[in-house]
Amino acid sequence: MSARQGILALKKPAGMTSHDCVAKIRRIFSTKKVGHTGTLDPEVTGVLPICIGRATKIAEYMSDYGKEYIGEVTLGFSTETEDAHGEKVEEKQVEKDIPFSAIKDILQSLQGEIEQVPPMYSAVKVNGKKLYEYARQGLTIERPKRNVTIHELELMTDGDLLSKEQPVFSFRVRCSKGTYVRTLAVEIGAKLGYPAHMSSLIRTASGPFSIEDCVTFEELESGETPLEEYLFPLEKGISHFPKWTVTEDLLFKIRNGSVLEAPNDLVESPFGVYNEEGKCLAIYENHPSKPGLIKPVKVLAID
């Protein structure tokens, strides 16, 4: 595999936007064909999959990944940004120790499908303008509610009681695309009866990529390891798609983007079409107007 092709699992540092990370990867890999798979707030660290070269063709299919985070909640005050970097909005002293059993009950109650209102400091667009642009003008506007799914939500802090002197605890959440973990921290605080904010956050997984898969900028720039060794094949990025392996007689048609007869055993769409060596040649979907046929949406094959 060329040093210019594949998926990089970057351990994003604090203080950089996803766009900053892409710009730096372009310089390190000496290529313009670089794209991320969904933004991560500047102060959030952790897993940021980045597509390089031919892998940029599948970036759009990676933005729907479920995510996993470890977040920290601080009770006692809320902020305008819902994290540790905004101005204080509301303050209320925690006057008694809180049983962790009560916190666990609240975390349990928030699992499943829940409704969230995006925070004002977010990139959601309303009337063609990003919410944070309104917020910076001192405006608060009505935001559309969204349904998200909390697959798992568990307390990570040990003990029996949360001390009123240091009301800080951590949780791990596995959630759907579009979940605002900052907002989740605020909701947990509200259910405990206190203003709260998310005091730190790390993304520990994005789809099939985990924090253990990640590489830092320092490692990339050290020159100790060839850059191509840090790259995953693009097939890992679409491993959540159904897979259809074809024999050699169909390879020419697939490389040329032909409409084909649908395989009998595939019902989900879209799906990856692979050769017998395990390389993904194309992404196909059911033909919208011709039942029994499939059409390509992305041809990935290279000679």
N, C-alpha and C positions, 0 to 999 in steps of 0.2 A: 504494500500500500504506500502511495506517495505521501510525503510529508504534508501535502496540501489537501488531503482528502480524509474526512472522517469527523467524528464527534469528540470534542474535548469536554470533559467534566471539570469545570473550573471551580475552585474553592474561592468564591468571591470575597474579597476583603471589604471591611467597612470603609465607608467614605467614597466609594466609587459607584457611579450609576452603571446600569447594564450597558448603556451606550459607550461609556468610558472603557469598559472591559473589552467590548468588541473592537474599539479603536486600537487598544494596546495589543490585542491578539493579531490584528492585521499587521502591525509593525513586526511582531515577533516572528510570525509565519510568512511574512513578505507576500501577502496576498490580499486582494480586495474582497474575495468571495468568503465573507464571514458573516454569520448572523446568529443572534441569540434566539431563544425559544420562549420568551416571555420575561418581563422585567422583574427585577428584585429591587426593593427600596434601597437607596444608597447606604443606610446604616445597617441593613440586614446582611449577614454573612452566610456563606454556605453554598450549596449546590446550584450552579448555573451552567446547564448544558449549552455548548456553543458549537454550531455547525460550521465546518470549514470545507471549501471546495464544493465537490459534487453533493455533499451532504446537505448543503443549503436548500436543495430541492425538497427535502422532507421536513424542514423546520416548522412549517405550518401544522404538520401532524403531531408535533411534539408539544405544542402549546396547550393541548388539552389534558396533559398529564395530571394525575393526582399528585399531591405534594405531602411531605411530612416535615414538621417543624418541632423544635423545642423552644418554647417561649417562657419568659419570666414575667410574672404579674407583680406589680407593686401597688398595694392598697394605700389609701389615704389622700391621694389627689389625682385628678384627671388633667389631661393637657389637650390643647387644641388639635394636636396631630395624633393623639391617642398613643404616642410613644414617648420616650424620654427626652425628645429633642424639641418639643413644643412648649409654648408658654402655659403656665398653670391656668386652669379654668375654674376648678372647684376643689375645695379642700375640706376634709373631715377627718379628725383624728380617730385612729383605731383605739377604742377604749378598753377592749378586753381581748384576751387570747381567743383564737377561733379553733374549734376542733377540726382536724383534717378530715374527719368523717363527713362534716358538713360540706367541705369543699369537694370531696369525692362525689357526694350526692348531686351537687350542682353540675359537675363535669359529666356525670352520667345522664343528667336531664338534657344536656345540650347535644347529645349524640343523635345521629339521624339527620333528617332534612330540617334545616332551620332557615329563618328569614333574616337577612341582614340588610342594613342601609349602608351603602359605601360611605366611608369617612370623607369629610370635605377635603382633606389633604390626600387626594388620590387622583389617578389619571383617568378615571371614568369621565366620559364626555356627556355633557348635558347642553343641548342647543348648540352643538358644535364647538364647545369650549370645555377644556379640562377642569374638573372640580377644583384642583389646587390653584388654578388661575383666579377663580372667583374668591377662594379663601385668602389669597394674598392681597386681594383688594378689600378684605374685611367683610366679604359678603357670605352669608349662609343661605343656600337655596334648597328647594325641595329636591330630594334625590330618589330615583326609582329603586324600590326594594328588589332584592334578588334572593332566589332560593339557592342555598348551597348545602352540601352534604358533609357532615362530620362522621367519618367512618370509625375513628377511635379517638378518645380523649382521656388521657390518664395523668394522674398526679405523679410528678417525678421527685418531689421533696419528701424525705423520710420524717418520721416522728408522729406524735399524737396531737400536738397543739401548734398552731401558728402564733408566734409571739407578737403581742401588740407593739413591742419595742422595735421589731424588725419584720413588718408584715409583708414578706416577699416569698413567693413560691414559684416553682417551675412546673410546666406541664408539657406533655408530648401530644401532638395532634396529627392525625392522618386525615386529610380532607380533600374535597374536590377542587378543581380549578375555580378561581374566582373568590375563594374564601379570604376574608380579611381577618388575619390573626390578631391584629391590633384591636379590631372591633370585638373579637371574641374575648380578649382580655378585659375590655371595658364591661362587656356583658357579664362575665364571671364576677367582677367586682360589684356590679349593680345588684346581682342576685344575693351577694353577701351583705348588701346594705351600705356599700362604700364606693366613693369615686375611685377609679383605678386607671392605670395605664400599663402598657406593655414596656417593660424596662430593658429587655433585650430579646433578640430573636435570631435563631440560626435555622436555615433550611437544611434538613438532614437527608432529604431525598426528593427527587423530581422524576416521576415515572420509574424507569429501570435503573436510574443513576443514583447512587448513594454517596454519602460523604466519604466513604472509604475509597470510592473510585476517583476522587478529586485530586487535582494537582494545583499548586499555588503558582503565582507569577514568579516567585523567587526560584522555584524548581525549574520552570520553563526557561528562565533567563540564565540559569547557572551554566548551561551548556554541558552538563555532566551526562545527560541522556539525550539521544537523538529525538527530535521533536515528534517524529512519526510514532514513536513508542508510547506516547501519551494518548494517542488517538484510538477511539473505538470505531469499528466499522459502522457505516450508516445503518446496517441491518439491526443493530441494537436499538436504534432510535425508533424503529417501527415494529419492535418485537411484540407489541400489544395487538397488532393486526393479525387476522387470519392469514394463513400461508398456503399458497398453491405452488407445488413444484412441478415443472413441466419438463418434457423430454426434448431432445435436441431438434426434433422436426418442427417445433413451434418457435424456436429462438428467433429466426429471421423475421417472422410476423410480429413478434413482440417488440423487437428492436425497432421496427418500422411503425409501431403504434397502431397495429391493425385491430379492428373489431373482431372478437372471437366468440365462439359458442361458450356459454357458461358451463363450468365444470359441475357435475351432478352433486357433489358433496359439499359445495360451498354455498352458504345462505347469507352470511354476513358480508356487508359491503361498506367501505372499500377493503381491499385485501392486497397483500404483496404477492407478486409472481416471482418465483425463484428458479434458478437453474439447479442442476443436480449437484453442483459444487457448493450450494448454499448462498449464492450471491443473488441479491434482489435486483431483478431486471426492470421492473415497472410496478406501479400501483394502478390497479384496475378497480372499476366499480360496475355495478349492474347498469346496463344501458337504460337511460330514462324513458325511452319511447319504444324500444324493441325487446319485448320479453324473451328471455332465453339467450340473450347476447350480453357481452361485457365489453366495456370500452376503457381505454387507458386514460388516467388523469395525470400521471407522471411517468415518463420513460426515463429510467435511470441507467440503462445498460450502456456500457462503453466497450469499445473494441479491445 
